[in-house]
Amino acid sequence: MQLALQIITLIGSVAMLMYGLKVMSESLQKMAGSKLSNVLGTMTTNRFTGVLTGAFITAAVQSSTATSVMTVSFVSAGILSLAQAISVIMGAHIGTTFTAWIMVLGGGSFDLRLIIYTMFVLAVALIYSKKNATLGDFLIGLSLLLLGLTTLKINATEMHLDEMPAVRNFFIATSSWGYGSYLLYLVIGAILTFSVQSSAAIMAITMTLCSSHVLPIDMGIALILGENLGTTITANVVALSASTQARRAALAHFVSNLFGVIWVLCVLRPFVGLICHLWGVAFHPGIPSDVSPDKLNAILATFHTAFNVTNTFILVWFIPLIEKLVTALLPGKPEQKEMDSQLRFISAGLMSTSELSIFQAWKELHVFSIRTHRMLNMVKDLYHENDETNFVKLFSRIEKYEEICDKMEVEIARYLNQVADGRLSDESKRDVHKMLRIASEIESVGDSNYNLSRYIMHKHQSKLEYTDYQDRNVEEMFRLVSQALELMVTSLGENNNYNISDDEFLRAENIETEINNFRDVLKSQNTIKVTDHEYDYLSGVNYMDIILECEKMGDYIINVEEAIKEKKLSRENGRFA
């Protein structure tokens, strides 16, 4: 019964650690807010800023997997080149070492429970005060993480793993195969990390086993090397359904880590001996060290940091070669474009943290708006197309785009509903509401484009002839709507931080007013023109259908601009718009 309780406590403490890390990560992102999004925009500068950016983001969100998956999606969308993505992923390897040092500082010999429970009290007070709820969430996450570590350490001590014959015999038997043992523990570390989707949890277990004097330090380090490989598997799985470039980025993640594992295995014992020497500990391969748990944990964290920093420093100079290698391993046609129906940013599912999911969704809305603008250009081409074969092909393409718009709205809405189930800041909750509204309005723009194509198809099939006066007015209405749509795309663009300036909003309103006034004038003149027999009734009806549909599209566009404007005001006022 006692053993069962200890095993359950062991599993529960690891789960507590993982959940605490997740809560802390999400809270850090809430506090970072738009600053994190601004940092993401600096990724494309050069390989060195890419490394620094990847390291910073991973340290901030406490998840190298989140950084890697996000980077893969950016490559899929063409925001990052393959070389730039590789540098960001290398930086993520450095950023993930920060977690190990948190565990070292939180899992020392000093009993942290007094501090932990004090933080719990303070966190609850902050959460209920609602003024600093995000800080309270962060303290809750940090407290759970440290409590999980403390419980893990205490439970491992009470279990006396070093006195259990079965445990000792297992590690003794599997630690006596020389480099075969290193390969075994490397594979175990990779499988466990991929299974639990948390290298931090496996790192905690590794530290516990080493500090309990049952697992030799070099075998623990082999587990850590396996963890580094295990974290690459998720990005590669996500990239299976993505573009060729995205798959190459994920493969580069694996290749860079595999290269590091190979070279460090060649010098593992001298490397580990050097790290142990720095901490004043004698290294005996395959034999558990009898030094203090604090030093053993520090040795593991030091190796983790030294390995990733050294590997990144070596590989950052060979990024072009890595790019050529993964391109050769995954050949594809450079001209090949992505299927228009494929979501570029959120097809991989939710990011590991809700705040990054919000960022991804804004980018997807920007892509959505670009597709509706492309659709309007097709409609304008259809209006001028006289060749029957080309006309039918272009109309079919517009029909396909309309179906794409319908699917995109559904997928984005489903994604946002999943995001809303997570832990979000007040600002992000407002963003979700705005984005649901924006997605619906953009889909309506797509519907209007399709309706315009149907009216043009009717004109073509009925062989209706427009006068020069009608053609000029349709052209002018197309021009105004196209201007409005371009402004909407710019407002949703990532370089504008999903904002709209007062001048831009005023310009959008002026265009909308101009569209409405132009519609009113043409509507009144149409009756006069038909009565005066300047053109026939059927031509007039079809002509006004196009004009009125353009005006409707203008309404949908200004609704998007208003939603973005409300987003900006809510940020400035710190309240719900």
C-alpha positions as CSV (number, residue, x, y, z in Angstrom):
1,M,0.0,0.0,0.0
2,Q,2.9,2.3,0.9
3,L,4.6,1.6,-2.4
4,A,1.4,2.3,-4.4
5,L,1.0,5.6,-2.6
6,Q,4.5,6.6,-3.4
7,I,4.1,5.7,-7.1
8,I,0.9,7.7,-7.3
9,T,2.6,10.6,-5.6
10,L,5.5,10.4,-8.1
11,I,3.1,10.6,-11.0
12,G,1.0,13.3,-9.4
13,S,4.1,15.5,-8.7
14,V,5.2,15.2,-12.3
15,A,1.7,16.2,-13.5
16,M,1.7,19.1,-11.0
17,L,5.1,20.2,-12.4
18,M,3.8,20.1,-16.0
19,Y,0.6,21.9,-15.3
20,G,2.4,24.6,-13.2
21,L,4.8,25.1,-16.1
22,K,1.9,25.5,-18.5
23,V,0.1,28.0,-16.3
24,M,3.3,30.0,-15.7
25,S,4.0,30.0,-19.5
26,E,0.5,31.3,-20.3
27,S,0.7,34.0,-17.6
28,L,4.0,35.2,-18.9
29,Q,2.5,35.6,-22.4
30,K,-0.5,37.5,-21.0
31,M,1.9,40.0,-19.2
32,A,4.0,40.2,-22.4
33,G,0.9,41.0,-24.5
34,S,1.6,42.7,-27.8
35,K,5.3,43.0,-27.0
36,L,5.7,39.3,-27.8
37,S,4.0,39.8,-31.1
38,N,6.4,42.7,-31.9
39,V,9.4,40.5,-31.0
40,L,8.1,37.9,-33.5
41,G,8.2,40.5,-36.2
42,T,12.0,40.8,-35.8
43,M,12.6,37.2,-36.7
44,T,13.5,37.8,-40.3
45,T,16.5,40.2,-39.8
46,N,19.4,37.8,-40.0
47,R,20.6,34.4,-38.7
48,F,22.0,35.9,-35.4
49,T,18.9,37.9,-34.5
50,G,16.9,34.8,-35.4
51,V,18.8,32.8,-32.9
52,L,18.4,35.5,-30.2
53,T,14.7,35.8,-31.0
54,G,14.1,32.0,-30.8
55,A,16.0,31.9,-27.5
56,F,14.0,34.8,-26.1
57,I,10.6,33.5,-27.1
58,T,11.3,30.0,-25.9
59,A,12.5,31.3,-22.5
60,A,9.4,33.5,-22.3
61,V,6.8,30.9,-23.2
62,Q,8.8,28.0,-21.6
63,S,8.1,25.7,-24.6
64,S,10.6,25.0,-27.4
65,T,7.8,23.0,-29.1
66,A,5.6,26.1,-29.3
67,T,8.4,28.1,-30.9
68,S,9.2,25.3,-33.3
69,V,5.6,24.7,-34.4
70,M,5.0,28.4,-34.8
71,T,8.1,28.8,-36.9
72,V,7.0,25.9,-39.1
73,S,3.7,27.6,-39.7
74,F,5.5,30.9,-40.6
75,V,7.5,29.1,-43.2
76,S,4.4,27.5,-44.6
77,A,2.9,30.9,-45.0
78,G,6.0,32.3,-46.6
79,I,6.6,34.8,-43.8
80,L,10.0,33.2,-42.9
81,S,12.5,31.8,-45.3
82,L,13.9,28.4,-44.6
83,A,17.3,29.8,-43.5
84,Q,15.7,32.2,-41.1
85,A,13.5,29.5,-39.6
86,I,16.5,27.3,-39.0
87,S,18.1,30.1,-37.0
88,V,15.0,30.7,-34.9
89,I,14.8,27.0,-34.1
90,M,18.4,26.9,-33.1
91,G,17.7,29.8,-30.7
92,A,14.9,27.7,-29.2
93,H,17.4,25.1,-28.2
94,I,19.2,27.7,-26.1
95,G,15.9,29.1,-24.7
96,T,14.7,25.7,-23.5
97,T,17.8,25.4,-21.1
98,F,16.2,28.1,-19.0
99,T,13.7,25.6,-17.7
100,A,16.4,23.3,-16.3
101,W,17.9,26.1,-14.3
102,I,14.5,26.9,-12.8
103,M,14.4,23.3,-11.6
104,V,17.9,23.5,-10.2
105,L,17.0,26.7,-8.2
106,G,13.7,25.3,-7.2
107,G,14.8,21.8,-6.3
108,G,17.7,22.5,-3.9
109,S,18.3,21.3,-0.4
110,F,16.4,24.3,1.1
111,D,12.8,23.4,1.9
112,L,10.7,25.8,-0.3
113,R,7.3,24.9,1.1
114,L,7.1,28.0,3.3
115,I,7.8,30.2,0.3
116,I,5.5,28.1,-2.0
117,Y,2.5,28.4,0.3
118,T,3.1,32.0,0.9
119,M,3.1,32.5,-2.9
120,F,-0.2,30.6,-3.0
121,V,-1.8,33.0,-0.5
122,L,-0.5,36.0,-2.4
123,A,-1.6,34.6,-5.7
124,V,-5.2,33.9,-4.6
125,A,-5.4,37.4,-3.1
126,L,-4.2,38.9,-6.4
127,I,-6.6,36.8,-8.5
128,Y,-9.6,37.7,-6.3
129,S,-8.6,41.4,-6.4
130,K,-8.9,41.2,-10.2
131,K,-6.4,44.1,-10.5
132,N,-3.3,41.9,-10.9
133,A,-5.0,38.6,-11.8
134,T,-2.4,37.7,-14.4
135,L,0.4,38.1,-11.9
136,G,-1.6,35.9,-9.6
137,D,-1.8,33.3,-12.3
138,F,1.9,33.4,-12.8
139,L,2.5,32.9,-9.1
140,I,0.1,30.0,-9.0
141,G,2.0,28.4,-11.9
142,L,5.4,29.0,-10.3
143,S,4.1,27.7,-7.0
144,L,2.7,24.5,-8.6
145,L,6.0,24.0,-10.5
146,L,8.1,24.4,-7.3
147,L,5.7,22.3,-5.3
148,G,5.8,19.5,-7.9
149,L,9.6,19.6,-7.8
150,T,9.7,19.6,-4.0
151,T,7.2,16.8,-3.8
152,L,9.1,14.8,-6.4
153,K,12.3,15.3,-4.4
154,I,10.8,14.4,-1.0
155,N,9.0,11.4,-2.5
156,A,12.1,10.1,-4.2
157,T,14.0,10.3,-0.9
158,E,11.2,8.5,1.0
159,M,11.1,5.7,-1.7
160,H,14.9,5.1,-1.1
161,L,15.4,4.2,-4.7
162,D,19.0,3.5,-4.1
163,E,18.1,0.8,-1.7
164,M,15.7,-1.0,-3.9
165,P,17.4,-4.1,-5.4
166,A,15.2,-4.2,-8.5
167,V,15.9,-0.5,-9.3
168,R,19.6,-0.7,-8.6
169,N,20.0,-3.9,-10.6
170,F,18.2,-2.5,-13.6
171,F,20.4,0.6,-13.8
172,I,23.5,-1.4,-13.1
173,A,22.7,-3.9,-15.8
174,T,21.8,-1.2,-18.4
175,S,24.7,1.1,-17.5
176,S,27.5,-1.5,-18.1
177,W,27.3,-1.6,-21.9
178,G,29.5,1.3,-22.6
179,Y,28.3,3.4,-25.5
180,G,25.5,0.9,-26.0
181,S,24.1,2.1,-22.7
182,Y,24.2,5.7,-23.9
183,L,22.3,4.8,-27.1
184,L,19.7,2.9,-25.0
185,Y,19.0,5.9,-22.7
186,L,19.1,8.3,-25.6
187,V,16.2,6.3,-27.2
188,I,14.3,6.1,-23.9
189,G,14.6,9.8,-23.4
190,A,13.4,10.6,-27.0
191,I,10.4,8.2,-26.6
192,L,9.4,9.5,-23.2
193,T,9.7,13.1,-24.3
194,F,7.5,12.6,-27.3
195,S,5.0,10.6,-25.3
196,V,4.4,13.2,-22.6
197,Q,5.1,16.2,-24.8
198,S,7.2,17.8,-22.2
199,S,11.0,17.8,-22.0
200,A,10.7,19.6,-18.7
201,A,8.9,16.6,-17.1
202,I,11.6,14.2,-18.3
203,M,14.3,16.6,-17.2
204,A,12.7,16.6,-13.7
205,I,12.6,12.8,-13.6
206,T,16.2,12.6,-14.8
207,M,17.3,15.0,-12.0
208,T,15.4,13.0,-9.5
209,L,17.0,9.7,-10.5
210,C,20.5,11.1,-10.5
211,S,20.1,12.9,-7.2
212,S,18.8,9.7,-5.7
213,H,22.2,8.1,-6.6
214,V,20.6,5.3,-8.6
215,L,21.3,6.7,-12.1
216,P,24.9,7.5,-13.2
217,I,25.4,11.0,-14.3
218,D,26.5,10.1,-17.8
219,M,23.3,8.0,-18.3
220,G,21.3,11.0,-17.1
221,I,23.0,13.1,-19.7
222,A,22.2,10.5,-22.3
223,L,18.5,10.8,-21.3
224,I,18.9,14.6,-21.8
225,L,20.3,14.1,-25.3
226,G,17.3,11.9,-26.0
227,E,15.0,14.7,-24.8
228,N,16.5,17.0,-27.3
229,L,15.7,14.6,-30.1
230,G,12.2,13.9,-28.7
231,T,11.2,17.6,-28.9
232,T,11.9,17.6,-32.6
233,I,9.3,14.9,-33.3
234,T,6.3,17.0,-32.6
235,A,7.3,19.7,-35.1
236,N,7.9,17.0,-37.8
237,V,4.5,15.4,-37.1
238,V,2.8,18.9,-37.4
239,A,4.6,19.6,-40.6
240,L,3.4,16.4,-42.4
241,S,0.3,18.2,-43.6
242,A,2.1,21.5,-44.3
243,S,4.1,22.8,-47.2
244,T,7.4,21.4,-48.5
245,Q,9.2,24.3,-47.0
246,A,7.5,23.8,-43.7
247,R,8.5,20.1,-43.7
248,R,12.1,21.2,-44.5
249,A,12.1,23.5,-41.5
250,A,10.9,20.7,-39.2
251,L,13.5,18.3,-40.7
252,A,16.2,21.0,-40.1
253,H,15.2,21.0,-36.5
254,F,15.8,17.3,-36.3
255,V,19.0,17.4,-38.3
256,S,20.6,20.1,-36.2
257,N,19.7,18.2,-33.0
258,L,20.9,14.9,-34.5
259,F,24.2,16.5,-35.5
260,G,24.6,17.7,-31.9
261,V,23.9,14.3,-30.4
262,I,26.4,12.6,-32.8
263,W,29.3,14.9,-32.1
264,V,28.7,15.1,-28.3
265,L,28.5,11.3,-28.1
266,C,32.0,11.1,-29.7
267,V,33.4,13.3,-26.8
268,L,30.8,12.5,-24.2
269,R,33.0,11.3,-21.4
270,P,35.6,14.1,-21.8
271,F,32.8,16.6,-22.0
272,V,31.0,15.3,-18.9
273,G,34.3,15.0,-17.1
274,L,34.9,18.7,-17.8
275,I,31.5,19.7,-16.6
276,C,31.9,17.6,-13.4
277,H,35.4,19.2,-12.9
278,L,33.9,22.6,-13.0
279,W,31.6,21.7,-10.1
280,G,34.4,19.9,-8.2
281,V,33.0,16.4,-8.7
282,A,35.0,13.3,-9.8
283,F,33.4,11.6,-12.8
284,H,33.3,7.8,-12.9
285,P,31.5,6.5,-16.1
286,G,28.6,4.2,-15.4
287,I,28.8,4.6,-11.6
288,P,26.3,6.7,-9.6
289,S,27.9,9.7,-7.9
290,D,27.6,10.1,-4.2
291,V,27.8,13.9,-4.1
292,S,25.0,16.2,-3.0
293,P,21.8,16.2,-5.1
294,D,22.2,20.0,-5.6
295,K,25.5,19.5,-7.4
296,L,24.2,16.6,-9.5
297,N,21.3,18.7,-10.7
298,A,23.6,21.7,-11.4
299,I,25.8,19.4,-13.5
300,L,22.9,18.2,-15.5
301,A,21.7,21.8,-16.1
302,T,25.2,23.0,-16.9
303,F,25.6,20.2,-19.5
304,H,22.2,21.0,-21.0
305,T,23.2,24.6,-21.4
306,A,26.8,24.0,-22.6
307,F,25.7,21.4,-25.1
308,N,22.9,23.5,-26.7
309,V,25.0,26.8,-26.8
310,T,28.0,25.0,-28.3
311,N,25.9,23.2,-30.9
312,T,24.1,26.4,-31.9
313,F,27.4,28.3,-32.1
314,I,28.8,25.6,-34.4
315,L,25.8,25.2,-36.6
316,V,24.8,28.9,-37.0
317,W,27.7,29.2,-39.5
318,F,26.5,26.3,-41.6
319,I,22.8,27.3,-41.9
320,P,23.1,27.6,-45.8
321,L,24.5,24.0,-45.9
322,I,21.8,22.7,-43.6
323,E,19.3,24.4,-45.9
324,K,20.8,22.7,-49.0
325,L,20.8,19.3,-47.2
326,V,17.1,19.4,-46.1
327,T,16.2,20.7,-49.6
328,A,18.0,17.7,-51.1
329,L,16.3,15.3,-48.7
330,L,12.9,16.8,-49.4
331,P,13.0,17.8,-53.1
332,G,10.1,19.7,-54.5
333,K,9.2,22.1,-57.3
334,P,10.3,25.6,-56.4
335,E,7.4,27.0,-58.4
336,Q,4.8,24.8,-56.6
337,K,2.3,26.9,-54.7
338,E,0.2,25.9,-51.8
339,M,-3.4,24.9,-52.3
340,D,-5.5,27.9,-51.8
341,S,-7.9,26.0,-49.5
342,Q,-5.1,25.3,-47.0
343,L,-5.0,27.3,-43.8
344,R,-1.5,28.8,-43.5
345,F,-1.2,29.4,-39.8
346,I,-3.7,27.4,-37.8
347,S,-3.9,24.2,-39.8
348,A,-1.5,22.6,-37.2
349,G,-4.1,23.1,-34.5
350,L,-3.8,25.1,-31.3
351,M,-0.4,26.3,-30.2
352,S,0.8,25.0,-26.8
353,T,-0.3,28.3,-25.3
354,S,-3.4,30.3,-25.9
355,E,-1.8,33.7,-26.4
356,L,0.3,32.5,-29.3
357,S,-2.9,30.9,-30.7
358,I,-4.4,34.4,-30.8
359,F,-1.4,35.7,-32.7
360,Q,-1.7,32.9,-35.2
361,A,-5.4,33.6,-35.7
362,W,-4.8,37.2,-36.5
363,K,-2.4,36.2,-39.2
364,E,-4.9,33.7,-40.6
365,L,-7.5,36.5,-40.8
366,H,-5.0,38.6,-42.8
367,V,-4.6,35.7,-45.2
368,F,-8.4,35.4,-45.4
369,S,-8.7,39.1,-46.4
370,I,-6.0,38.8,-49.0
371,R,-7.9,35.9,-50.6
372,T,-11.1,38.0,-50.8
373,H,-9.2,40.8,-52.4
374,R,-7.7,38.4,-55.0
375,M,-11.3,37.2,-55.6
376,L,-12.4,40.8,-56.4
377,N,-9.6,41.1,-58.9
378,M,-11.0,37.9,-60.6
379,V,-14.5,39.4,-60.6
380,K,-13.1,42.5,-62.4
381,D,-11.3,40.3,-64.9
382,L,-14.5,38.3,-65.4
383,Y,-16.4,41.5,-66.2
384,H,-14.1,42.3,-69.1
385,E,-13.6,38.7,-70.4
386,N,-15.2,38.0,-73.8
387,D,-13.7,34.6,-74.6
388,E,-16.2,31.9,-73.7
389,T,-13.7,29.3,-72.6
390,N,-11.7,31.7,-70.4
391,F,-15.0,33.1,-69.0
392,V,-16.1,29.7,-67.8
393,K,-12.7,28.9,-66.3
394,L,-12.6,32.2,-64.5
395,F,-16.1,31.8,-63.2
396,S,-15.3,28.3,-61.9
397,R,-12.3,29.6,-60.2
398,I,-14.4,32.3,-58.4
399,E,-16.8,29.5,-57.4
400,K,-13.9,27.6,-55.9
401,Y,-12.7,30.7,-54.0
402,E,-16.2,31.1,-52.6
403,E,-16.1,27.6,-51.2
404,I,-12.7,28.3,-49.8
405,C,-14.0,31.4,-48.0
406,D,-16.9,29.3,-46.5
407,K,-14.4,26.7,-45.2
408,M,-12.0,29.3,-43.9
409,E,-14.7,31.0,-41.9
410,V,-15.8,27.7,-40.3
411,E,-12.2,26.6,-39.5
412,I,-11.2,30.0,-38.1
413,A,-14.4,30.1,-36.0
414,R,-13.8,26.6,-34.7
415,Y,-10.2,27.4,-33.9
416,L,-11.2,30.6,-32.0
417,N,-13.8,28.7,-30.0
418,Q,-11.1,26.2,-29.0
419,V,-8.8,29.1,-28.0
420,A,-11.6,30.7,-25.9
421,D,-11.7,27.5,-23.8
422,G,-8.1,28.2,-22.7
423,R,-6.7,30.6,-20.2
424,L,-6.9,34.0,-21.8
425,S,-6.2,37.6,-20.7
426,D,-9.0,40.1,-20.9
427,E,-7.5,41.6,-24.0
428,S,-7.3,38.3,-25.7
429,K,-10.9,37.5,-24.9
430,R,-11.8,40.8,-26.6
431,D,-9.7,39.8,-29.5
432,V,-11.5,36.5,-29.9
433,H,-14.9,38.3,-30.0
434,K,-13.5,40.8,-32.6
435,M,-12.0,38.1,-34.7
436,L,-15.2,36.0,-34.8
437,R,-17.0,39.1,-36.1
438,I,-14.2,39.9,-38.5
439,A,-14.2,36.4,-39.9
440,S,-18.0,36.6,-40.5
441,E,-17.7,39.9,-42.3
442,I,-14.8,38.8,-44.5
443,E,-16.8,35.7,-45.5
444,S,-19.6,38.0,-46.5
445,V,-17.1,39.9,-48.7
446,G,-16.4,36.6,-50.4
447,D,-20.2,36.0,-50.8
448,S,-20.5,39.4,-52.4
449,N,-17.7,38.7,-54.8
450,Y,-19.5,35.4,-55.8
451,N,-22.8,37.3,-56.2
452,L,-21.1,39.8,-58.5
453,S,-19.8,37.0,-60.6
454,R,-23.3,35.5,-60.9
455,Y,-24.7,38.8,-62.1
456,I,-21.9,39.1,-64.6
457,M,-22.6,35.5,-65.7
458,H,-26.3,36.4,-66.2
459,K,-25.2,39.4,-68.2
460,H,-22.9,37.2,-70.3
461,Q,-25.5,34.4,-70.9
462,S,-28.4,36.9,-71.6
463,K,-26.1,38.8,-73.9
464,L,-27.0,42.1,-72.2
465,E,-25.3,45.1,-73.6
466,Y,-24.1,47.9,-71.3
467,T,-23.8,51.5,-72.5
468,D,-20.5,53.3,-72.0
469,Y,-22.2,55.2,-69.2
470,Q,-23.0,51.9,-67.4
471,D,-19.5,50.5,-68.0
472,R,-17.9,53.7,-66.6
473,N,-20.0,53.5,-63.4
474,V,-19.3,49.9,-62.8
475,E,-15.6,50.5,-63.3
476,E,-15.8,53.4,-60.8
477,M,-17.6,51.3,-58.2
478,F,-15.1,48.5,-58.6
479,R,-12.3,51.0,-58.1
480,L,-13.9,52.4,-54.9
481,V,-14.6,48.9,-53.4
482,S,-11.1,47.8,-54.4
483,Q,-9.6,50.8,-52.5
484,A,-11.7,49.9,-49.4
485,L,-10.6,46.3,-49.6
486,E,-7.0,47.2,-49.9
487,L,-7.3,49.3,-46.7
488,M,-8.9,46.4,-44.9
489,V,-6.1,44.1,-45.9
490,T,-3.5,46.7,-44.7
491,S,-5.3,47.0,-41.4
492,L,-5.2,43.3,-40.9
493,G,-1.6,43.1,-42.0
494,E,1.0,41.8,-39.5
495,N,3.3,44.9,-40.1
496,N,0.5,47.1,-38.8
497,N,0.0,45.0,-35.7
498,Y,-3.6,44.5,-36.6
499,N,-4.4,48.1,-35.9
500,I,-5.7,51.1,-37.8
501,S,-4.6,54.7,-37.4
502,D,-7.1,57.5,-37.0
503,D,-6.2,58.8,-40.5
504,E,-6.6,55.3,-42.1
505,F,-10.0,54.9,-40.4
506,L,-11.1,58.3,-41.6
507,R,-10.0,57.4,-45.1
508,A,-12.0,54.1,-44.9
509,E,-15.1,56.0,-43.7
510,N,-14.7,58.5,-46.5
511,I,-14.5,55.7,-49.1
512,E,-17.6,54.1,-47.6
513,T,-19.5,57.4,-47.7
514,E,-18.4,57.9,-51.3
515,I,-19.6,54.4,-52.2
516,N,-23.0,55.0,-50.6
517,N,-23.4,58.4,-52.2
518,F,-22.4,57.0,-55.6
519,R,-25.0,54.2,-55.1
520,D,-27.7,56.7,-54.4
521,V,-27.0,58.8,-57.4
522,L,-26.8,55.8,-59.8
523,K,-30.0,54.4,-58.3
524,S,-32.0,57.5,-59.0
525,Q,-30.4,58.0,-62.4
526,N,-31.1,54.4,-63.4
527,T,-34.9,55.0,-63.3
528,I,-34.5,58.1,-65.5
529,K,-32.2,56.3,-68.0
530,V,-34.6,53.3,-68.3
531,T,-37.6,55.6,-68.7
532,D,-35.8,57.7,-71.4
533,H,-34.9,54.4,-73.2
534,E,-31.2,55.0,-73.0
535,Y,-30.9,51.3,-72.1
536,D,-33.5,48.6,-71.6
537,Y,-35.1,47.5,-68.4
538,L,-33.3,44.1,-68.1
539,S,-30.0,45.7,-68.6
540,G,-30.8,48.3,-66.0
541,V,-31.9,45.7,-63.5
542,N,-28.7,43.7,-64.0
543,Y,-26.6,46.8,-63.8
544,M,-28.1,47.9,-60.5
545,D,-27.7,44.4,-59.1
546,I,-23.9,44.9,-59.6
547,I,-23.9,48.4,-58.1
548,L,-26.0,47.4,-55.1
549,E,-23.9,44.3,-54.4
550,C,-20.7,46.5,-54.5
551,E,-22.3,48.8,-51.9
552,K,-23.1,45.8,-49.7
553,M,-19.5,44.7,-49.9
554,G,-18.5,48.2,-48.8
555,D,-20.7,47.7,-45.8
556,Y,-19.0,44.5,-44.8
557,I,-15.5,46.0,-45.3
558,I,-16.2,49.0,-43.1
559,N,-17.6,46.6,-40.4
560,V,-14.2,45.0,-40.4
561,E,-12.5,48.3,-40.0
562,E,-14.8,49.3,-37.2
563,A,-14.0,46.0,-35.4
564,I,-10.3,46.7,-35.7
565,K,-10.8,50.3,-34.5
566,E,-12.6,49.0,-31.5
567,K,-9.7,46.7,-30.8
568,K,-7.3,49.6,-30.8
569,L,-9.6,51.7,-28.5
570,S,-10.0,48.8,-26.1
571,R,-6.2,48.5,-25.8
572,E,-5.8,52.2,-25.2
573,N,-8.6,52.4,-22.6
574,G,-7.9,49.1,-21.0
575,R,-11.5,48.1,-21.0
576,F,-14.0,46.2,-23.2
577,A,-14.8,48.1,-26.4
